[in-house]
């Protein structure tokens, strides 16, 4: 398999059913991490500043 084909085979589609895309993030100014389920731009809960998004997992609503 080529490298590109291997990368594509690792991508998983979200499970069927209702789900939400969460945003996991890190604030380097405060050295804290967080997660938000709200749509839009994520901000730090501590300083309300900019954050670095580290992941956007899809979560089944039943699991919340």
N, CA, C and O atoms as a Tinker XYZ file with bonds, in Angstrom:
   256  protein
     1  N      0.835000   -1.191000    0.000000    73     2
     2  CA     0.000000    0.000000    0.000000    64     1     3
     3  C      0.873000    1.246000    0.000000    63     2     4     5
     4  O      1.945000    1.261000    0.604000    81     3
     5  N      0.434000    2.235000   -0.645000    73     3     6
     6  CA     1.137000    3.511000   -0.622000    64     5     7
     7  C      0.853000    4.237000    0.681000    63     6     8     9
     8  O     -0.108000    3.928000    1.386000    81     7
     9  N      1.710000    5.214000    0.992000    73     7    10
    10  CA     1.564000    5.991000    2.225000    64     9    11
    11  C      0.206000    6.684000    2.286000    63    10    12    13
    12  O     -0.447000    6.662000    3.329000    81    11
    13  N     -0.224000    7.289000    1.204000    73    11    14
    14  CA    -1.506000    8.002000    1.167000    64    13    15
    15  C     -2.661000    7.040000    1.422000    63    14    16    17
    16  O     -3.603000    7.385000    2.136000    81    15
    17  N     -2.603000    5.836000    0.850000    73    15    18
    18  CA    -3.659000    4.849000    1.051000    64    17    19
    19  C     -3.722000    4.401000    2.504000    63    18    20    21
    20  O     -4.807000    4.166000    3.035000    81    19
    21  N     -2.569000    4.280000    3.149000    73    19    22
    22  CA    -2.537000    3.893000    4.559000    64    21    23
    23  C     -3.180000    4.979000    5.408000    63    22    24    25
    24  O     -3.980000    4.674000    6.292000    81    23
    25  N     -2.844000    6.240000    5.157000    73    23    26
    26  CA    -3.452000    7.346000    5.900000    64    25    27
    27  C     -4.961000    7.339000    5.750000    63    26    28    29
    28  O     -5.681000    7.516000    6.732000    81    27
    29  N     -5.448000    7.138000    4.541000    73    27    30
    30  CA    -6.889000    7.154000    4.295000    64    29    31
    31  C     -7.583000    5.996000    5.001000    63    30    32    33
    32  O     -8.728000    6.142000    5.429000    81    31
    33  N     -6.922000    4.854000    5.133000    73    31    34
    34  CA    -7.558000    3.710000    5.770000    64    33    35
    35  C     -7.679000    3.898000    7.282000    63    34    36    37
    36  O     -8.480000    3.214000    7.918000    81    35
    37  N     -6.902000    4.809000    7.871000    73    35    38
    38  CA    -6.968000    5.057000    9.306000    64    37    39
    39  C     -8.101000    6.000000    9.693000    63    38    40    41
    40  O     -8.468000    6.066000   10.866000    81    39
    41  N     -8.652000    6.718000    8.746000    73    39    42
    42  CA    -9.733000    7.661000    9.029000    64    41    43
    43  C    -11.016000    6.882000    9.271000    63    42    44    45
    44  O    -11.415000    6.054000    8.452000    81    43
    45  N    -11.655000    7.153000   10.399000    73    43    46
    46  CA   -12.899000    6.465000   10.730000    64    45    47
    47  C    -14.064000    7.431000   10.608000    63    46    48    49
    48  O    -13.982000    8.582000   11.037000    81    47
    49  N    -15.123000    6.960000   10.032000    73    47    50
    50  CA   -16.338000    7.758000    9.933000    64    49    51
    51  C    -17.050000    7.740000   11.283000    63    50    52    53
    52  O    -16.955000    6.749000   12.006000    81    51
    53  N    -17.760000    8.810000   11.643000    73    51    54
    54  CA   -18.523000    8.815000   12.892000    64    53    55
    55  C    -19.584000    7.721000   12.883000    63    54    56    57
    56  O    -20.127000    7.371000   11.835000    81    55
    57  N    -19.866000    7.194000   14.056000    73    55    58
    58  CA   -20.893000    6.163000   14.185000    64    57    59
    59  C    -22.249000    6.746000   13.807000    63    58    60    61
    60  O    -22.491000    7.932000   14.031000    81    59
    61  N    -23.134000    5.937000   13.238000    73    59    62
    62  CA   -24.459000    6.458000   12.888000    64    61    63
    63  C    -25.228000    6.880000   14.141000    63    62    64    65
    64  O    -25.034000    6.328000   15.224000    81    63
    65  N    -26.074000    7.835000   13.973000    73    63    66
    66  CA   -26.869000    8.326000   15.092000    64    65    67
    67  C    -26.492000    9.752000   15.431000    63    66    68    69
    68  O    -25.583000   10.319000   14.824000    81    67
    69  N    -27.181000   10.334000   16.393000    73    67    70
    70  CA   -26.906000   11.730000   16.751000    64    69    71
    71  C    -25.539000   11.859000   17.430000    63    70    72    73
    72  O    -25.207000   11.099000   18.339000    81    71
    73  N    -24.773000   12.821000   16.976000    73    71    74
    74  CA   -23.464000   13.061000   17.570000    64    73    75
    75  C    -23.160000   14.553000   17.544000    63    74    76    77
    76  O    -23.813000   15.324000   16.840000    81    75
    77  N    -22.158000   14.945000   18.324000    73    75    78
    78  CA   -21.712000   16.327000   18.385000    64    77    79
    79  C    -20.192000   16.325000   18.218000    63    78    80    81
    80  O    -19.518000   15.392000   18.655000    81    79
    81  N    -19.663000   17.354000   17.596000    73    79    82
    82  CA   -18.213000   17.472000   17.439000    64    81    83
    83  C    -17.692000   18.342000   18.576000    63    82    84    85
    84  O    -18.038000   19.520000   18.674000    81    83
    85  N    -16.868000   17.763000   19.425000    73    83    86
    86  CA   -16.276000   18.494000   20.540000    64    85    87
    87  C    -14.978000   19.154000   20.074000    63    86    88    89
    88  O    -14.428000   18.789000   19.035000    81    87
    89  N    -14.499000   20.115000   20.839000    73    87    90
    90  CA   -13.218000   20.755000   20.563000    64    89    91
    91  C    -12.351000   20.615000   21.803000    63    90    92    93
    92  O    -12.683000   21.152000   22.860000    81    91
    93  N    -11.246000   19.900000   21.679000    73    91    94
    94  CA   -10.268000   19.812000   22.760000    64    93    95
    95  C     -9.204000   20.871000   22.483000    63    94    96    97
    96  O     -8.791000   21.049000   21.337000    81    95
    97  N     -8.760000   21.571000   23.519000    73    95    98
    98  CA    -7.832000   22.673000   23.303000    64    97    99
    99  C     -6.851000   22.815000   24.461000    63    98   100   101
   100  O     -7.034000   22.224000   25.524000    81    99
   101  N     -5.801000   23.615000   24.235000    73    99   102
   102  CA    -4.788000   23.914000   25.246000    64   101   103
   103  C     -4.508000   25.414000   25.214000    63   102   104   105
   104  O     -4.329000   25.994000   24.143000    81   103
   105  N     -4.473000   26.036000   26.380000    73   103   106
   106  CA    -4.112000   27.451000   26.494000    64   105   107
   107  C     -2.677000   27.518000   27.011000    63   106   108   109
   108  O     -2.408000   27.156000   28.157000    81   107
   109  N     -1.765000   27.977000   26.171000    73   107   110
   110  CA    -0.354000   28.031000   26.580000    64   109   111
   111  C     -0.098000   29.151000   27.594000    63   110   112   113
   112  O      0.841000   29.054000   28.384000    81   111
   113  N     -0.903000   30.198000   27.589000    73   111   114
   114  CA    -0.726000   31.294000   28.552000    64   113   115
   115  C     -1.027000   30.835000   29.979000    63   114   116   117
   116  O     -0.321000   31.212000   30.914000    81   115
   117  N     -2.065000   30.028000   30.147000    73   115   118
   118  CA    -2.474000   29.551000   31.476000    64   117   119
   119  C     -1.968000   28.143000   31.773000    63   118   120   121
   120  O     -2.003000   27.700000   32.921000    81   119
   121  N     -1.497000   27.438000   30.746000    73   119   122
   122  CA    -1.093000   26.039000   30.844000    64   121   123
   123  C     -2.244000   25.179000   31.368000    63   122   124   125
   124  O     -2.061000   24.349000   32.258000    81   123
   125  N     -3.432000   25.393000   30.799000    73   123   126
   126  CA    -4.604000   24.582000   31.121000    64   125   127
   127  C     -5.162000   23.993000   29.831000    63   126   128   129
   128  O     -4.879000   24.474000   28.734000    81   127
   129  N     -5.958000   22.947000   29.989000    73   127   130
   130  CA    -6.618000   22.314000   28.858000    64   129   131
   131  C     -8.110000   22.323000   29.097000    63   130   132   133
   132  O     -8.569000   22.443000   30.233000    81   131
   133  N     -8.859000   22.197000   28.027000    73   131   134
   134  CA   -10.303000   22.158000   28.161000    64   133   135
   135  C    -10.945000   21.503000   26.967000    63   134   136   137
   136  O    -10.286000   21.108000   26.005000    81   135
   137  N    -12.248000   21.404000   27.060000    73   135   138
   138  CA   -13.040000   20.806000   25.988000    64   137   139
   139  C    -14.357000   21.555000   25.935000    63   138   140   141
   140  O    -14.922000   21.900000   26.972000    81   139
   141  N    -14.840000   21.804000   24.746000    73   139   142
   142  CA   -16.111000   22.494000   24.596000    64   141   143
   143  C    -16.959000   21.782000   23.564000    63   142   144   145
   144  O    -16.433000   21.224000   22.600000    81   143
   145  N    -18.256000   21.796000   23.757000    73   143   146
   146  CA   -19.198000   21.200000   22.818000    64   145   147
   147  C    -19.898000   22.264000   21.995000    63   146   148   149
   148  O    -20.653000   21.942000   21.078000    81   147
   149  N    -19.657000   23.532000   22.314000    73   147   150
   150  CA   -20.339000   24.628000   21.633000    64   149   151
   151  C    -19.720000   24.894000   20.270000    63   150   152   153
   152  O    -18.509000   24.770000   20.087000    81   151
   153  N    -20.560000   25.257000   19.326000    73   151   154
   154  CA   -20.065000   25.613000   17.991000    64   153   155
   155  C    -19.370000   26.970000   18.059000    63   154   156   157
   156  O    -19.656000   27.778000   18.943000    81   155
   157  N    -18.487000   27.206000   17.151000    73   155   158
   158  CA   -17.787000   28.483000   17.117000    64   157   159
   159  C    -16.364000   28.346000   17.601000    63   158   160   161
   160  O    -15.838000   27.240000   17.726000    81   159
   161  N    -15.749000   29.479000   17.871000    73   159   162
   162  CA   -14.349000   29.502000   18.252000    64   161   163
   163  C    -14.182000   29.207000   19.739000    63   162   164   165
   164  O    -14.870000   29.800000   20.570000    81   163
   165  N    -13.278000   28.301000   20.075000    73   163   166
   166  CA   -13.021000   27.953000   21.474000    64   165   167
   167  C    -12.149000   29.023000   22.122000    63   166   168   169
   168  O    -11.252000   29.577000   21.486000    81   167
   169  N    -12.419000   29.304000   23.388000    73   167   170
   170  CA   -11.600000   30.226000   24.169000    64   169   171
   171  C    -11.309000   29.599000   25.525000    63   170   172   173
   172  O    -12.018000   28.695000   25.966000    81   171
   173  N    -10.279000   30.076000   26.171000    73   171   174
   174  CA    -9.867000   29.556000   27.471000    64   173   175
   175  C    -10.894000   29.917000   28.546000    63   174   176   177
   176  O    -11.354000   31.056000   28.617000    81   175
   177  N    -11.244000   28.947000   29.372000    73   175   178
   178  CA   -12.203000   29.191000   30.451000    64   177   179
   179  C    -11.566000   30.013000   31.565000    63   178   180   181
   180  O    -12.278000   30.630000   32.356000    81   179
   181  N    -10.232000   30.033000   31.641000    73   179   182
   182  CA    -9.544000   30.730000   32.716000    64   181   183
   183  C     -9.283000   32.202000   32.390000    63   182   184   185
   184  O     -9.565000   33.081000   33.205000    81   183
   185  N     -8.741000   32.470000   31.192000    73   183   186
   186  CA    -8.370000   33.847000   30.844000    64   185   187
   187  C     -9.200000   34.415000   29.697000    63   186   188   189
   188  O     -9.053000   35.589000   29.356000    81   187
   189  N    -10.062000   33.608000   29.101000    73   187   190
   190  CA   -10.901000   33.993000   27.960000    64   189   191
   191  C    -10.054000   34.344000   26.733000    63   190   192   193
   192  O    -10.506000   35.060000   25.839000    81   191
   193  N     -8.816000   33.827000   26.704000    73   191   194
   194  CA    -7.905000   34.111000   25.598000    64   193   195
   195  C     -7.940000   33.044000   24.516000    63   194   196   197
   196  O     -8.731000   32.103000   24.568000    81   195
   197  N     -7.060000   33.217000   23.535000    73   195   198
   198  CA    -6.968000   32.278000   22.426000    64   197   199
   199  C     -6.358000   30.962000   22.884000    63   198   200   201
   200  O     -5.536000   30.924000   23.800000    81   199
   201  N     -6.775000   29.886000   22.229000    73   199   202
   202  CA    -6.289000   28.552000   22.552000    64   201   203
   203  C     -5.814000   27.854000   21.284000    63   202   204   205
   204  O     -6.126000   28.277000   20.171000    81   203
   205  N     -5.057000   26.783000   21.468000    73   203   206
   206  CA    -4.633000   25.927000   20.371000    64   205   207
   207  C     -5.525000   24.695000   20.369000    63   206   208   209
   208  O     -5.576000   23.962000   21.357000    81   207
   209  N     -6.223000   24.466000   19.271000    73   207   210
   210  CA    -7.095000   23.295000   19.162000    64   209   211
   211  C     -6.216000   22.071000   18.959000    63   210   212   213
   212  O     -5.375000   22.042000   18.061000    81   211
   213  N     -6.415000   21.055000   19.803000    73   211   214
   214  CA    -5.607000   19.838000   19.731000    64   213   215
   215  C     -6.357000   18.669000   19.116000    63   214   216   217
   216  O     -5.729000   17.730000   18.627000    81   215
   217  N     -7.690000   18.700000   19.127000    73   215   218
   218  CA    -8.480000   17.611000   18.539000    64   217   219
   219  C     -9.918000   18.063000   18.357000    63   218   220   221
   220  O    -10.388000   18.973000   19.041000    81   219
   221  N    -10.606000   17.425000   17.436000    73   219   222
   222  CA   -12.036000   17.649000   17.221000    64   221   223
   223  C    -12.733000   16.292000   17.090000    63   222   224   225
   224  O    -13.155000   15.912000   15.998000    81   223
   225  N    -12.852000   15.564000   18.204000    73   223   226
   226  CA   -13.494000   14.246000   18.129000    64   225   227
   227  C    -15.006000   14.361000   17.993000    63   226   228   229
   228  O    -15.613000   15.310000   18.489000    81   227
   229  N    -15.606000   13.393000   17.322000    73   227   230
   230  CA   -17.069000   13.333000   17.263000    64   229   231
   231  C    -17.525000   12.373000   18.354000    63   230   232   233
   232  O    -17.032000   11.249000   18.450000    81   231
   233  N    -18.465000   12.822000   19.171000    73   231   234
   234  CA   -18.964000   12.039000   20.295000    64   233   235
   235  C    -20.438000   11.740000   20.096000    63   234   236   237
   236  O    -21.223000   12.629000   19.766000    81   235
   237  N    -20.810000   10.481000   20.299000    73   235   238
   238  CA   -22.225000   10.143000   20.233000    64   237   239
   239  C    -22.933000   10.807000   21.403000    63   238   240   241
   240  O    -22.421000   10.798000   22.522000    81   239
   241  N    -24.080000   11.372000   21.162000    73   239   242
   242  CA   -24.823000   12.064000   22.211000    64   241   243
   243  C    -25.214000   11.092000   23.321000    63   242   244   245
   244  O    -25.298000   11.488000   24.484000    81   243
   245  N    -25.452000    9.831000   22.981000    73   243   246
   246  CA   -25.789000    8.825000   23.989000    64   245   247
   247  C    -24.666000    8.630000   24.997000    63   246   248   249
   248  O    -24.925000    8.250000   26.139000    81   247
   249  N    -23.414000    8.885000   24.594000    73   247   250
   250  CA   -22.259000    8.694000   25.469000    64   249   251
   251  C    -22.026000    9.869000   26.404000    63   250   252   253
   252  O    -21.215000    9.765000   27.325000    81   251
   253  N    -22.713000   10.980000   26.192000    73   251   254
   254  CA   -22.473000   12.175000   27.010000    64   253   255
   255  C    -23.190000   12.112000   28.293000    63   254   256
   256  O    -23.096000   13.037000   29.099000    81   255
